[in-house]
């Protein structure tokens, strides 16, 4: 009974904010704080080991769920980037300035070049869109090749990177003309001009459109990257970087052009 009465008395005094009891409590907490911190450090590894032993399945499930969510978000970012690139390529096919009044047939690439060794791609348009063999194929950045095979709803395109495909060019702002062909390397062509012609890296090359050329004049081809002199052939050899990318294309346009007979 004495213990009960003492407890009730102390609780009453504590509830009413009895100063000596508050001081005593603070003193006890101060004294015991290091003990509590020490105990926490000692038993923390035990708690972690307990969680590792008995909550492993739950942790693994949570980790897997988080990884799945991260994959989903990364997939959404990738899809968004692909859609943005496809839209950009499609917009480039609208009102291509360098073809002038010549009509074009925009088409989707259904089988494209995926490596340096691929020299053709396939479009989802054919004779039904007015396409015939030999027509130039461009993107909004310039020439990429020409049509070499046509069916009712498909066209096969030979790319400029193919060493068998040759294109006549002129150097913008000059009367200089020459020829270029593929090297088999991504975006790289090789060209020649007369030894007496003054050309320099950085100059832009466009199709010359000379009589008999399968390409109309003024389609961008590339820029001169380097010039070397070949004394044996009395020519200057040009390293040319294509302006248009022929890999990972989503859309391209066939220029509905046939040279005058």
Secondary structure, DSSP 8 states (H G I E B T S, - for coil): -HHHHHHHHHHHHHHTT-HHHHHHHHHHHHHHHHHHHHHHHHHHHHHHHHHHHHSHHHHHHHHHHHHHHHHHHHHHHHHHHHHHHHHHHHHHTTT-GGGTT--EEEEEEEE-B-STT--EEEES--GGGT--TT-EEEETTEEEEEEEEE-SS-EEEEETTSTT-EEEEEETTSS-EEEEEE-SSTTEEEEEEETT----TT-EEEE---TT-SS-TT-EEEEEEEEEEETTTTEEEEEEEESS--BS-SEEEEE------
